[in-house]
Amino acid sequence: MPAACTLPSLNVAQPQCRQLANGLQVAMLSLPDTAKAAISVRVAVGSHDEPAEYPGMAHFLEHLLFLGSSGYAVEQSLMAFVQACGGQVNASTQARHTDYFCEVPADRLGEALARLLDMLAHPLLDQAAQLREREVVHAEFLARGQDPDTLVAVALGQALPVGHRFAAFQAGNRDTLAVEQAAFQQALQAFHQRFYQAGQLSLLVVGPQTIAELDELAQRHAAPLPGRGHQRQSSPAALLPLRVQQLRMTLPGGAPSLQLAFVLEWTEPGMDAALDFLQSWLRSEAPGGLLAGLREAQLCHGLQVRLVYRYADQAMLLLSIAGVDEAPATQAEVVAAVLGWLEFFAVADQRGALCERYRAIQCQRLHSLPALALARYWQDCLAAGWSPGAGLNGAGQAAVAGLLAQMQDARRLLRLFGSSRPMPAWPAPGFTLQMQEAPPVSAAPCSWAWQLPPANPFLEPAAAAMPALGIAARVRWLPVPATGAGGPATLYWRCWLVERVDAGELQALLRVALRTIAADAAEVGIVVQLTAWDDGWQLSLQGSAGLLPTVVQQVLPALLAPAPAAWQQGPREARQAAIQAQAEMPFRQLLGRLPELFAAPRAECAALTAQRLHECYRQARFDALGVGVNAAGQAEIERLFSSVAPLNTPEPSAMGPAGRYWQDAGIDCSDTALLMFCPLPAADAATEAAWRLLAQFCQGAFYRRLRSELQLGYAVYCGFRQVQAQRGILFAVQSPHASAEQILGHIEAFLKTQGERLAALDDQALALIASELSRQTPSSPQDLAEQHWHAHLAGLPAAHETAVLQALAALKRPQLLAAYGQLSQAQGSWRVLATAAKPATGWSSPR
């Protein structure tokens, strides 16, 4: 049985809230130790509020707002500004709200806030730009039409009663967005004026500034916004009775999955907190839990829990259970197991201990989230009216019982099974569904030995024998940053195998071996990530410096000697992972396969066995780099190894031969995706400085040209990147209509025009770009560790980054033009990974 956790309470900052005179709701969160600032703006309007005759208008308007405003042209808009200062920005349209959010260096918060609020209140809405952006939305619609999560959500909507807007088409496409019509333009303007004003907005800012400083920024930039009061949104239609409760559908990728959707209603206070509490234990990897039990019975290999709908007093909670067999009887067994676990949890005692553990988990989460994630998380919490740092209060604990009762009500359960099996067409607006109603099937009685999750070993650390790993390591420790011991820390580990193995098998095996440990670590704010290649694996751990040594003591032994259960489940999950990967956007599939551009030709590998892995480890090399761990923590980690040597800089990787190389990824898809990576022709600091500036110069222009002007597709990217040991510039495009050769032609044409832009670049503009790049220095232990780790992998000395910054400060136009010549002439090579075969001429197969 779980015991009350003894983790010391954390001092978790709470947002301070106020309302401005114009009706804007403002929340401010001051975090003195953060080097980044974040903004989240929620507009109380979504797809359910748009005119029924123009499906997708809310989503379309979200896109349009990024295309310039009265105060900032496109080149100075939020998107361009955030890209230039190395931040991140995005938006999301939901059923009843639309979120806009960004993260920037802390000293750029005011500039970002001014741009974000101006684009919301004063967009240009130029009709010519609308026509171009409609094509981008249409390309996104086509891409989402192959996305399993999107199709599942659309299918679930079909089961709700007639008239519920969750079943309506909300994405928008070329047919529903009648940009040319005067009536559409009038409706668009009216929609924007009614909802995009202060009375509908909730602003949340996070940064190291004091509350008074954050308040002054909000007043200065938000007070002038027009305010017309809060607009009443229509009440949703009834959720019950469901029109159908058992469905089968065809999903891209072929990975079978069972979707269990629970239609819920908020009947009492505290339901949001109760739902979050319940989700924590539904996701648990602990022995005796729901997921562990299903896996042990070989009924599934994974479970995800998410809200697919939430507004007013309505919600739909979805359990996505992957790897479920096609047989209806097996599906029924899974359903019975889920309902049996809910029944067990509803009557189990000792939930009080879980409530205390939940409070500790929430505090750790709030303490460890980066600025942007924290801003978005608090935005959700404030909208729901609950404070996660307080745990589950009395109302929340009472609501758990009501929530569990609803989830055991057969009328509220919708079962949807998806696989590659062809199904007949189902009439649905917008997206194409292949689906049919399925007959109900009952499961044979089965007894499950459910248990409540045991105590988290990282919440209640106990004295344990130090594991002896019997391996040598090479380690480099960087100084503890100004936040001091107990603050955030990062560790990187790399295992280099002498003998090659199958990367898919290795990754599945090690992830299974780690998943319980990683889940426990996540509860205390430690993020554990692992990636495997055919020559070894890389592990990163990020979180509290005080907890990292304890986590390492469990993680490394699990990797070096995977438990028997991992060897049993690993091969099955490797097959499932390969199937699931086929359902991802081609753009994302190619990004994940970029290392193949520099990998040796694939060869058949002997089967991975425990004995073979043990032999591989005997000859392996283990490298590590850490930031933020104090001397005591360093010593604790180093005691795990038989010997520890300094991690010296390896020899720089040899530059590949110049030329143009094309690799067909062998992905069968309707869209075309192409990634072109252009490595540096030399590894010196001056060359890298010029190429970084060149990438910065091209980034925004590439996005505008290929995405907005040419409307090639929804996914377009350009930026400086490291692939394995090689640094360079990456160009990436996915298009629903252009061929690979056409995409390549557009990239080449774009590069030619950049020569003209560079020739017209004056010294002041060049200095400004160089200054922006120089300001993008690591601002957290995670950023610092990533920078030094990538330099190590590239064989670069510790002083390399300082040399690059010095070269940037001294960079002149002739050097930049020389770098452009190197890029355009493929002096470092052009390496393409695409979903199509190479052209007949001009390209070679990879060496």
C-alpha positions in Angstrom: 0.0 0.0 0.0 1.3 3.5 -0.7 2.7 5.4 2.2 2.5 9.2 2.7 5.4 10.8 0.9 8.0 12.7 2.8 9.3 14.9 0.1 9.9 18.4 1.5 7.3 21.0 0.4 8.5 23.2 -2.5 7.9 27.0 -2.6 5.7 27.0 -5.7 5.0 30.5 -7.0 1.3 31.3 -7.7 0.2 33.8 -10.4 -1.2 37.1 -9.2 -4.4 38.0 -11.0 -6.1 41.3 -11.8 -8.6 42.8 -14.3 -7.7 45.9 -16.3 -10.3 48.7 -16.9 -10.9 47.4 -20.4 -12.0 44.0 -19.1 -8.7 42.1 -19.8 -7.9 39.4 -17.3 -4.2 39.5 -16.4 -2.2 36.9 -14.5 1.5 37.4 -13.7 4.0 34.9 -12.5 7.4 36.0 -11.3 10.2 33.5 -11.4 13.4 35.2 -10.5 15.7 32.4 -11.6 14.4 31.9 -15.1 16.2 33.3 -18.1 13.3 33.1 -20.4 9.9 34.7 -20.5 6.6 33.4 -21.8 3.3 34.8 -22.8 0.0 32.9 -23.1 -3.2 34.7 -24.4 -6.5 32.8 -24.4 -9.3 34.2 -26.4 -12.7 33.0 -25.3 -13.8 32.0 -28.8 -13.4 28.8 -30.8 -14.7 26.7 -33.6 -18.1 26.2 -32.0 -18.6 30.0 -32.1 -18.0 30.5 -35.8 -20.8 31.0 -38.3 -22.2 27.6 -39.3 -22.1 28.6 -43.0 -18.3 29.1 -42.8 -16.7 26.0 -41.1 -13.1 26.6 -40.1 -13.4 30.4 -39.9 -12.0 30.5 -36.3 -9.0 28.4 -37.3 -8.5 30.5 -40.5 -8.5 33.7 -38.4 -5.8 32.2 -36.1 -3.6 31.8 -39.2 -4.4 35.3 -40.6 -3.4 37.1 -37.4 0.3 36.1 -38.0 0.4 37.8 -41.4 1.0 41.3 -40.1 -0.8 44.0 -38.1 -1.3 47.7 -38.3 1.7 48.3 -35.9 4.1 45.6 -37.3 4.6 44.5 -40.9 5.2 40.8 -41.7 9.0 41.3 -41.5 8.6 42.8 -38.0 5.7 40.7 -36.8 5.6 38.3 -33.8 6.6 35.3 -35.9 9.7 37.0 -37.4 10.7 38.6 -34.1 10.5 35.4 -32.1 12.4 33.4 -34.8 15.1 36.1 -34.9 15.7 36.0 -31.1 15.7 32.2 -31.0 12.4 31.7 -29.2 9.3 29.7 -30.1 5.8 30.7 -31.0 2.5 28.9 -31.9 -1.2 28.9 -31.6 -4.1 26.5 -31.2 -7.8 26.7 -32.0 -10.1 24.6 -29.8 -13.8 24.2 -29.5 -14.5 27.2 -27.2 -11.1 29.0 -27.0 -8.1 29.9 -29.1 -4.6 30.1 -27.5 -1.6 32.2 -28.7 1.7 31.6 -26.9 5.4 32.3 -27.2 8.7 32.1 -25.3 11.5 34.6 -25.7 14.7 35.7 -23.8 13.5 37.5 -20.7 14.8 40.9 -21.8 12.6 40.7 -25.0 9.3 40.2 -23.1 8.0 43.7 -23.7 8.7 43.6 -27.5 7.0 40.2 -27.8 4.0 41.3 -25.8 3.5 44.4 -27.9 3.6 42.4 -31.1 1.3 39.7 -29.9 -1.4 42.0 -28.6 -1.2 44.2 -31.7 -1.7 41.2 -34.0 -4.7 40.1 -32.0 -6.4 43.5 -31.9 -5.3 45.1 -35.2 -4.6 42.4 -37.9 -4.4 43.6 -41.5 -6.7 40.8 -42.9 -5.5 41.7 -46.4 -7.7 39.7 -48.9 -4.8 38.8 -51.2 -3.0 37.4 -48.2 -6.1 35.5 -47.2 -6.2 33.8 -50.6 -2.6 32.6 -50.1 -3.2 31.5 -46.5 -6.3 29.6 -47.5 -4.0 27.3 -49.5 -1.8 26.8 -46.5 -4.9 25.9 -44.4 -6.0 23.5 -47.2 -2.6 21.8 -47.1 -2.9 21.5 -43.3 -6.4 20.0 -43.8 -5.0 17.4 -46.3 -2.2 16.5 -43.8 -4.6 16.2 -40.9 -6.8 14.0 -43.0 -4.1 11.3 -42.6 -3.5 11.9 -38.9 -5.0 9.2 -36.7 -5.6 11.5 -33.7 -7.6 13.9 -35.9 -9.7 11.2 -37.5 -10.4 9.6 -34.1 -11.7 12.9 -32.8 -13.9 13.4 -35.8 -15.3 9.9 -35.5 -16.1 10.4 -31.8 -18.1 13.5 -32.7 -20.3 11.4 -35.0 -21.6 9.5 -31.9 -22.9 12.6 -30.1 -26.5 13.7 -30.5 -27.6 15.6 -33.6 -26.8 19.3 -33.2 -23.7 19.0 -31.0 -21.0 21.2 -32.5 -18.2 18.7 -31.7 -19.5 16.8 -34.7 -19.1 19.8 -37.0 -16.2 20.3 -39.4 -13.8 22.7 -37.7 -10.5 22.7 -39.6 -11.6 24.6 -42.7 -10.4 24.1 -46.3 -10.6 25.6 -49.8 -14.3 24.8 -50.1 -15.5 26.2 -46.8 -13.5 29.4 -46.6 -15.2 31.6 -49.3 -12.6 34.4 -49.2 -13.8 35.9 -52.5 -17.4 36.5 -51.2 -18.3 39.8 -49.6 -20.5 38.0 -47.1 -17.6 36.0 -45.9 -15.4 39.1 -45.5 -18.2 40.8 -43.5 -18.6 37.7 -41.3 -14.9 37.5 -40.7 -14.6 41.1 -39.7 -17.7 40.8 -37.4 -16.3 37.6 -35.9 -13.0 39.3 -35.1 -14.4 42.6 -33.8 -16.9 40.7 -31.5 -14.5 38.3 -29.9 -10.9 39.6 -30.3 -11.2 42.4 -27.7 -10.1 42.9 -24.1 -13.3 41.5 -22.6 -12.7 38.1 -24.2 -8.9 37.9 -23.5 -7.0 36.3 -20.6 -3.3 37.2 -20.6 -0.7 35.3 -18.6 2.9 36.4 -18.5 5.8 34.5 -16.9 9.3 36.0 -16.4 12.1 36.9 -14.0 10.7 40.4 -13.6 9.0 41.4 -10.4 5.2 41.5 -10.2 5.3 45.3 -10.4 7.4 45.1 -13.6 5.2 42.5 -15.2 2.1 44.6 -14.2 3.7 47.7 -15.8 4.3 45.8 -19.1 0.7 44.5 -19.1 -0.7 48.0 -18.5 1.5 49.6 -21.1 0.7 47.2 -23.9 -2.8 45.9 -23.0 -4.6 48.9 -21.6 -5.1 50.5 -25.0 -6.9 47.4 -26.3 -10.6 48.0 -27.2 -13.0 46.4 -24.7 -16.6 45.6 -25.5 -17.3 43.4 -22.5 -17.5 39.6 -22.3 -19.5 38.1 -25.1 -21.9 35.3 -24.2 -21.2 32.0 -25.9 -24.0 29.7 -26.8 -24.7 26.7 -24.5 -23.6 23.3 -25.9 -26.2 20.8 -27.0 -26.8 17.8 -24.8 -24.1 15.0 -24.7 -26.6 12.2 -24.2 -28.0 9.9 -25.4 -25.2 8.8 -27.7 -26.4 7.9 -31.2 -24.0 4.9 -31.4 -21.7 3.3 -28.8 -19.6 0.8 -30.8 -17.7 1.7 -33.9 -14.9 0.3 -36.2 -12.9 2.6 -38.5 -10.0 2.5 -40.9 -6.9 4.4 -39.6 -3.8 5.3 -41.6 -0.6 3.4 -40.6 -2.3 0.2 -39.7 -1.5 0.2 -36.0 -4.6 -1.3 -34.3 -5.9 0.7 -31.3 -8.9 0.7 -29.1 -10.4 4.1 -28.2 -12.6 4.3 -25.1 -14.3 7.7 -24.8 -16.2 8.6 -21.6 -18.8 11.4 -22.0 -18.8 13.3 -18.8 -20.7 16.2 -17.2 -19.5 18.5 -14.4 -22.2 18.0 -11.7 -20.3 19.4 -8.7 -17.3 21.6 -7.8 -13.9 20.2 -8.0 -14.4 18.0 -11.1 -11.4 19.5 -13.0 -9.1 18.6 -10.1 -10.7 15.2 -9.7 -10.2 14.5 -13.4 -6.5 15.5 -13.3 -6.1 13.3 -10.2 -7.7 10.3 -11.9 -5.6 10.7 -15.1 -2.4 10.5 -13.0 -3.3 7.0 -11.9 -4.7 5.9 -15.2 -1.4 6.6 -16.8 0.6 4.9 -14.0 3.3 2.4 -15.1 3.4 0.8 -11.6 3.0 -2.9 -11.2 -0.5 -3.9 -10.4 -1.9 -0.9 -12.3 -4.2 -0.8 -15.3 -1.5 -0.5 -17.9 0.9 -3.0 -16.3 -2.0 -5.5 -16.1 -3.0 -5.1 -19.7 0.6 -5.5 -20.8 1.3 -8.6 -18.7 -1.9 -10.2 -20.2 -0.5 -9.2 -23.7 -3.7 -7.3 -24.4 -1.9 -4.0 -25.3 1.4 -2.3 -25.3 0.6 1.3 -24.5 -2.1 3.7 -23.1 -2.6 7.4 -23.5 -5.1 9.5 -21.7 -6.3 12.9 -22.9 -9.3 15.3 -23.0 -10.6 15.6 -26.5 -13.4 18.0 -25.5 -14.0 20.4 -22.6 -16.4 23.3 -22.3 -18.8 24.5 -19.6 -20.1 21.5 -17.8 -19.2 19.0 -20.6 -16.1 16.9 -21.3 -14.9 13.8 -23.2 -12.1 11.8 -21.7 -10.3 9.5 -24.2 -8.3 6.4 -23.3 -6.2 5.4 -26.4 -5.1 1.8 -26.0 -2.5 0.8 -28.6 -1.7 -2.7 -29.8 -5.1 -4.3 -29.2 -5.9 -7.4 -31.2 -8.6 -7.3 -34.0 -10.7 -10.0 -32.3 -13.9 -8.5 -30.8 -13.6 -10.8 -27.8 -10.1 -9.4 -27.1 -11.4 -5.9 -27.3 -14.3 -6.7 -25.0 -11.7 -8.2 -22.5 -9.8 -4.9 -22.6 -13.0 -2.9 -22.0 -13.9 -5.2 -19.1 -10.4 -4.7 -17.6 -10.7 -0.9 -17.8 -14.1 -0.9 -16.2 -12.9 -3.4 -13.6 -10.0 -1.1 -12.7 -12.4 1.9 -12.3 -14.6 -0.2 -10.0 -11.5 -1.2 -8.0 -10.3 2.4 -7.7 -13.7 3.6 -6.7 -13.8 1.4 -3.6 -10.1 1.1 -2.7 -9.1 2.6 0.6 -5.8 4.3 1.1 -6.7 7.0 -1.5 -5.8 9.6 1.1 -2.2 8.6 0.7 -2.5 8.9 -3.1 -3.9 12.4 -2.6 -0.8 13.4 -0.6 1.4 11.9 -3.3 -0.6 13.7 -5.9 0.0 17.0 -4.1 3.8 16.4 -4.2 3.7 15.4 -7.8 1.8 18.7 -8.7 4.3 20.8 -6.8 7.2 19.1 -8.5 5.6 19.7 -11.9 5.0 23.4 -11.2 8.6 23.7 -9.9 10.2 22.0 -12.9 8.2 23.1 -15.9 10.0 25.6 -18.3 8.5 29.1 -18.7 6.3 28.4 -21.8 4.9 25.1 -20.5 4.2 26.7 -17.1 2.3 29.6 -18.8 0.2 27.2 -20.8 -0.4 24.9 -17.8 -1.5 27.8 -15.5 -3.7 29.2 -18.3 -5.7 25.9 -18.2 -5.8 25.8 -14.4 -7.0 29.4 -14.1 -9.7 28.8 -16.7 -10.9 25.8 -14.7 -10.7 27.7 -11.4 -8.4 25.4 -9.5 -4.9 25.7 -8.1 -2.8 22.5 -8.8 -0.2 23.4 -6.1 -2.8 22.8 -3.4 -3.4 19.2 -4.5 -6.9 17.7 -4.2 -9.0 19.7 -1.7 -12.2 18.5 -0.1 -14.4 19.3 -3.1 -12.0 17.6 -5.4 -11.9 14.4 -3.3 -15.7 14.3 -3.2 -15.8 14.9 -7.0 -13.6 11.8 -7.6 -16.5 9.5 -6.5 -19.0 11.2 -8.9 -16.5 11.1 -11.7 -15.8 7.4 -11.3 -19.6 6.7 -11.1 -20.1 8.5 -14.4 -17.3 6.5 -16.0 -18.9 3.2 -14.9 -22.3 4.3 -16.4 -22.6 2.2 -19.6 -24.6 5.0 -21.3 -21.5 7.2 -21.2 -19.0 4.9 -22.9 -18.2 5.0 -26.6 -16.0 2.2 -28.0 -14.1 2.8 -31.2 -11.6 0.3 -32.7 -9.3 1.4 -35.5 -7.1 -0.6 -37.8 -6.0 -0.9 -41.4 -9.0 -3.1 -42.3 -11.1 -1.3 -45.0 -14.4 0.0 -43.9 -17.3 1.6 -45.8 -17.5 5.4 -46.2 -19.2 7.2 -43.3 -21.0 10.5 -44.1 -19.2 13.2 -42.1 -18.5 16.8 -42.9 -15.0 17.8 -44.0 -12.7 14.9 -43.3 -13.2 11.5 -45.0 -14.1 8.7 -42.6 -14.2 5.0 -43.3 -16.3 3.6 -40.5 -19.3 1.5 -39.5 -21.2 0.5 -36.4 -20.0 -2.6 -34.6 -22.1 -5.1 -32.7 -21.6 -5.2 -28.9 -19.6 -8.1 -27.5 -19.4 -9.3 -23.9 -16.2 -10.5 -22.3 -15.8 -13.7 -20.4 -15.5 -13.2 -16.6 -11.9 -12.5 -15.6 -10.2 -11.8 -12.2 -7.6 -9.0 -12.0 -5.3 -8.5 -9.1 -5.4 -4.7 -9.2 -3.3 -2.7 -6.8 -2.9 0.9 -5.9 0.5 2.3 -7.1 3.2 1.7 -4.5 5.2 4.6 -3.1 7.4 6.4 -5.6 11.0 5.6 -4.7 12.1 9.1 -5.6 9.5 10.7 -3.4 10.6 8.5 -0.5 14.3 7.9 -1.0 15.6 5.1 1.1 19.1 4.0 1.8 20.1 1.3 -0.7 23.3 -0.5 -1.7 25.2 1.4 -4.3 25.0 -0.6 -7.6 28.3 -1.6 -9.0 28.1 -1.2 -12.8 31.5 -2.7 -13.6 32.2 -0.3 -16.4 34.5 2.7 -17.0 33.2 6.1 -17.9 34.6 9.4 -19.3 32.9 12.3 -17.6 33.0 16.1 -17.8 31.3 18.3 -15.2 30.5 21.9 -16.0 30.2 24.4 -13.2 27.0 24.7 -11.2 25.2 27.8 -12.5 24.1 30.8 -10.5 20.9 29.1 -9.4 23.1 26.9 -7.1 22.8 23.4 -5.9 19.3 22.0 -5.8 18.3 24.0 -8.9 17.9 22.5 -12.4 20.5 20.2 -13.8 21.1 18.1 -16.9 23.0 15.0 -17.7 23.9 13.4 -21.1 25.1 9.9 -21.5 26.3 8.2 -24.7 27.0 4.6 -25.1 29.2 3.8 -28.1 29.0 0.2 -29.2 31.8 -1.4 -31.3 29.4 -3.9 -32.9 26.3 -2.7 -34.7 22.8 -3.7 -33.6 19.3 -3.2 -34.9 18.4 0.4 -33.7 14.6 -0.4 -33.5 15.1 -3.5 -31.4 17.6 -1.7 -29.1 15.4 1.3 -28.6 12.2 -0.8 -27.9 14.1 -3.0 -25.4 15.7 -0.1 -23.5 12.5 2.0 -23.4 10.6 -1.0 -21.9 13.4 -1.5 -19.4 13.2 2.2 -18.4 9.5 3.0 -18.5 8.6 2.4 -14.8 11.7 4.2 -13.6 11.1 7.1 -16.1 7.4 7.4 -15.0 8.5 7.6 -11.3 11.1 10.1 -12.2 8.6 12.2 -14.2 6.5 12.4 -11.0 9.3 14.3 -9.3 10.1 16.5 -12.3 12.9 14.5 -13.8 12.6 14.0 -17.6 14.3 10.8 -18.9 14.7 10.5 -22.7 16.4 7.8 -24.6 17.3 7.4 -28.3 19.0 4.4 -29.9 21.0 4.1 -33.1 22.7 1.1 -34.6 26.0 2.1 -32.9 24.6 2.7 -29.4 22.3 4.9 -27.4 22.0 8.4 -25.9 20.3 9.2 -22.6 19.4 12.6 -21.2 18.1 13.4 -17.7 16.8 16.9 -16.8 15.4 18.1 -13.5 16.3 18.8 -9.9 20.0 18.5 -9.2 19.3 17.0 -5.8 17.4 14.1 -7.3 19.4 13.4 -10.4 22.0 11.1 -8.7 19.3 9.0 -7.2 17.6 8.6 -10.5 20.9 7.7 -12.3 21.5 4.9 -9.8 18.3 3.2 -11.0 18.4 4.2 -14.7 21.9 3.0 -15.6 21.6 -0.6 -14.2 18.3 -1.0 -16.0 19.9 -0.1 -19.3 22.9 -2.3 -18.8 21.0 -5.4 -17.7 17.3 -5.1 -18.9 14.9 -7.2 -16.8 13.4 -10.4 -18.3 10.1 -8.6 -18.9 11.8 -6.1 -21.2 13.2 -8.9 -23.3 9.8 -10.5 -23.6 7.9 -7.2 -24.4 10.7 -5.4 -26.4 10.3 -7.3 -29.7 6.6 -6.9 -29.8 6.8 -3.2 -29.1 9.5 -2.8 -31.7 7.1 -4.1 -34.3 4.3 -1.9 -33.0 6.6 1.2 -33.0 7.5 0.5 -36.7 3.8 0.3 -37.6 3.0 3.5 -35.7 5.8 5.4 -37.3 4.1 4.9 -40.7 1.1 6.9 -39.5 3.2 10.0 -38.7 3.4 13.0 -41.1 6.1 12.2 -43.7 7.8 15.5 -42.6 8.2 14.2 -39.0 9.3 10.7 -40.2 12.1 12.3 -42.2 13.2 14.5 -39.4 13.6 11.4 -37.2 15.6 9.7 -39.9 18.1 12.6 -40.6 21.0 10.6 -39.0 20.7 8.2 -41.9 22.3 10.8 -44.1 25.7 10.1 -42.5 25.2 6.5 -41.4 27.1 3.6 -42.9 25.1 1.4 -45.3 22.7 -0.8 -43.4 23.7 -4.4 -43.0 22.0 -7.4 -41.5 22.5 -7.6 -37.7 22.5 -10.7 -35.6 19.6 -11.0 -33.3 19.8 -9.0 -30.1 20.0 -11.3 -27.1 20.9 -10.7 -23.4 24.3 -12.4 -24.0 25.1 -10.4 -27.1 24.1 -7.1 -25.4 26.3 -8.0 -22.4 29.3 -8.7 -24.8 28.6 -5.4 -26.6 28.7 -3.5 -23.3 32.0 -5.1 -22.4 33.7 -3.3 -25.3 31.5 -0.2 -25.3 32.6 3.3 -24.4 30.5 5.4 -22.1 30.7 9.2 -22.3 28.9 11.7 -20.0 28.5 15.4 -19.5 26.7 17.1 -16.7 25.7 20.6 -15.8 24.3 21.8 -12.5 25.3 18.9 -10.2 27.3 19.9 -7.2 30.5 18.1 -6.0 28.7 15.7 -3.7 26.3 14.7 -6.4 29.1 14.2 -8.9 31.0 12.0 -6.5 27.8 9.9 -5.9 27.4 9.3 -9.6 31.1 8.6 -10.2 31.1 5.9 -7.5 28.9 3.8 -9.8 31.8 3.1 -12.1 34.9 1.0 -11.9 37.0 4.0 -13.1 36.3 7.5 -14.3 38.5 9.5 -16.7 38.0 13.1 -18.0 35.9 13.4 -21.1 38.3 14.9 -23.6 37.3 16.4 -26.9 37.4 13.7 -29.7 39.0 14.3 -33.0 36.8 16.4 -35.3 34.7 14.4 -37.7 35.9 14.3 -41.2 34.0 16.5 -43.6 32.2 14.5 -46.3 33.0 14.9 -50.0 31.5 17.8 -51.9 28.6 16.9 -54.2 24.9 16.4 -54.3 23.6 13.2 -52.7 20.0 11.9 -52.7 18.5 9.2 -50.4 15.0 7.8 -51.0 13.4 7.2 -47.6 11.1 4.6 -49.0 8.0 6.1 -47.4 4.7 5.4 -49.2 2.5 8.5 -48.8 0.2 10.8 -50.8 2.2 14.0 -49.8 5.8 14.6 -50.8 8.3 15.5 -48.2 11.9 16.6 -48.8 14.7 17.5 -46.4 17.9 19.0 -47.7 20.8 19.3 -45.3 23.8 21.3 -46.3 26.8 20.6 -44.0 29.5 23.1 -43.3 32.5 22.9 -45.7 34.9 23.4 -42.7 34.7 23.2 -38.9 36.4 26.4 -38.0 34.7 29.1 -35.9 34.7 31.7 -38.7 33.0 29.4 -41.2 30.3 28.4 -38.6 29.7 32.0 -37.7 29.0 33.0 -41.3 26.8 30.0 -41.9 24.8 30.6 -38.7 24.2 34.2 -39.8 23.2 32.9 -43.3 20.7 30.5 -41.8 19.2 33.3 -39.7 19.0 35.5 -42.7 17.2 32.9 -44.7 14.9 31.5 -42.0 12.0 33.9 -42.2 12.3 34.5 -45.9 12.2 30.8 -46.7 9.1 30.3 -44.6 7.3 33.3 -46.2 8.3 32.4 -49.7 7.6 28.6 -49.8 4.7 28.5 -47.3 2.8 31.8 -47.7 3.6 32.9 -51.2 4.0 29.7 -53.1 1.7 27.7 -50.8 3.8 24.6 -51.2 2.5 23.1 -48.0 1.8 23.4 -44.3 5.2 22.1 -43.0 8.1 24.4 -44.0 11.3 24.9 -42.1 14.8 26.4 -42.5 17.4 26.7 -39.8 20.9 25.9 -38.5 21.0 22.4 -37.2 23.4 19.6 -36.1 22.9 16.1 -37.5 25.1 13.5 -35.8 28.5 15.1 -35.8 27.8 17.5 -38.8 26.6 21.1 -38.5 24.9 22.9 -41.3 21.7 24.4 -42.7 18.5 22.3 -43.1 15.7 23.1 -45.6 12.5 21.0 -45.1 9.2 21.0 -47.0 6.1 18.8 -47.1 3.7 19.4 -49.9 0.4 17.8 -50.9 0.7 18.8 -54.6 4.4 19.5 -55.5 6.7 16.7 -56.6 10.1 16.2 -55.0 11.9 17.7 -58.0 9.5 20.7 -57.9 10.2 21.3 -54.2 13.9 21.1 -54.9 13.5 23.5 -57.8 11.8 26.0 -55.4 14.6 25.6 -52.9 17.3 26.2 -55.5 15.4 29.3 -56.8 15.1 30.6 -53.3 18.8 30.3 -52.8 19.5 32.2 -56.0 17.3 35.1 -54.8 19.2 35.2 -51.5 22.3 36.3 -53.3 20.5 39.5 -54.4 19.2 40.1 -50.9 22.7 39.7 -49.4 24.2 42.1 -52.0 21.7 44.7 -50.8 22.3 44.1 -47.1 23.9 47.2 -45.5 26.4 47.1 -42.7 23.9 48.2 -40.1 21.4 45.4 -41.0 24.2 42.9 -41.0 25.4 44.0 -37.5 21.8 43.8 -36.2 21.4 40.2 -37.4 24.8 39.3 -35.9 23.8 41.0 -32.6 20.6 39.0 -32.4 22.5 35.7 -33.0 25.0 36.6 -30.3 22.2 37.1 -27.8 21.1 33.5 -28.3 23.5 32.2 -25.7 22.5 29.3 -23.3 20.3 30.6 -20.6 19.7 27.5 -18.5 21.6 24.4 -17.4 19.6 22.4 -20.1 20.7 24.8 -22.9 24.3 24.9 -21.7 24.5 21.2 -21.5 23.0 20.8 -24.9 25.5 23.2 -26.4 28.5 21.5 -24.9 27.2 18.0 -25.6 26.6 18.8 -29.3 30.1 20.4 -29.5 31.6 17.2 -28.0 29.7 15.0 -30.5 31.0 17.2 -33.3 34.6 17.0 -32.0 34.8 20.7 -31.2 36.9 22.1 -28.4 35.2 23.7 -25.4 36.3 27.2 -26.6 34.6 26.8 -29.9 31.4 28.6 -29.0 33.3 31.6 -27.6 35.3 31.7 -30.9 32.1 31.6 -32.9 30.7 34.6 -30.9 33.9 36.5 -31.5 33.8 35.7 -35.2 30.2 36.9 -35.4 31.1 40.2 -33.8 33.8 40.7 -36.5 31.9 39.3 -39.4 31.8 41.5 -42.6 29.9 41.3 -45.8 32.7 39.6 -47.9 32.8 36.7 -45.4 29.0 36.3 -45.6 29.0 36.4 -49.4 31.7 33.8 -49.4 29.6 31.5 -47.1 26.7 32.0 -49.5 28.9 30.9 -52.4 29.9 27.8 -50.4 26.3 27.0 -49.7 24.9 27.6 -53.2 27.8 25.7 -54.8 27.3 22.7 -52.4 31.0 22.9 -51.3 30.0 21.1 -48.1 27.6 18.9 -50.1 23.9 18.9 -50.4 22.3 15.8 -48.8 18.6 15.1 -49.6 16.3 12.7 -47.7 13.0 12.5 -49.6 9.9 10.4 -50.1 10.8 10.0 -53.8 13.6 8.5 -55.9 16.5 10.8 -57.0 16.2 12.7 -60.2 17.6 11.2 -63.4 20.6 13.6 -63.5 22.6 15.8 -61.1 22.4 13.6 -58.0 24.4 10.7 -56.7 23.4 7.9 -54.2 24.9 8.4 -50.7 28.4 7.2 -50.1 
